[in-house]
Amino acid sequence: MLNSIAAAILSLAPAAMGQMGQIVQYGNLESPTGAVHELLAAGASSGPEIGNQVFFDSSWPRQIRELDVLLRIGGTGPAQLEMRARLYMNDGPQGGPGTPAWDSHPVLAVIDPGSDVLLPFAGPDVIAGGCTWTVEITSRTGNPSAISLPQFDPPSMGSAAPGYWAHTGAGWTLTTGVHPFGARVWGDDNCPADFNCDGDVGTDADIEAFFACLAGSCVCGRTADFNGDGEIIDNDIEAFFRVLAGGPCQG
């Protein structure tokens, strides 16, 4: 059964969906190049899976909570379609996209021509210091005009690898010479008290995982530089127990 995007479309002007305790980890919506890249050809009902490899500025991996992707369609009348977003870890060959981390599954949306529209995909709950995000359109009906991804550069938050990645049955391909697409990734604005990524916060297992990480054996992308100051010292131990008690990363 398809999911649906409530009210389907958000214009670029209103604030995004990010909730309290979340901040933008990657943002690329502020410096338009004037160029677009075709995601779905005119008259086509389905298109390829493509996206960008992006990186966050934070010193430790974040819990990703939402992906927003900007689309543009011309012509007249609405188009109904199924949007599918995915996230991949950047652990593939030569640092490219690799392990599948999240799949929105088909999401029913209706988009109108005119202003660029921002589609939110909430709920990835992926822990990462970056990722490769992709989108794919299938089952388009209605407005037959091409649907495109506007390009922006440079990102206002985080960074993007040059070009875009496409995934087919034959694997991944990288196309260079294309600016990154308009998108935004929201993540938690806090230190990871769930240090072993098992969904339980502040348990003995988190403490064990933290000290194992200090000894050089980290799990799920964690780092022993808990407070993100670039050094692994006693301050990180203090910060970890402060966060377990409900306090901030920085004392």
Secondary structure by P-SEA (a helix, b strand, c coil): ccccccccccccccccccccccccccccccccccbbbbcccccccbbbbbbbbccccccccccccbbbbbbbbcccbbbbbbbbbbbbcccccccccccccccccbbbbbbbcccbbbbbbccccccccbbbbbbbbccccccccbbbbbbbccccccccccbbbbbccccbbbbcccccccbbbbbbcccccccccccccccaaaaaaaaaaaaccccccccccccccccccaaaaaaaaaaaacccccc
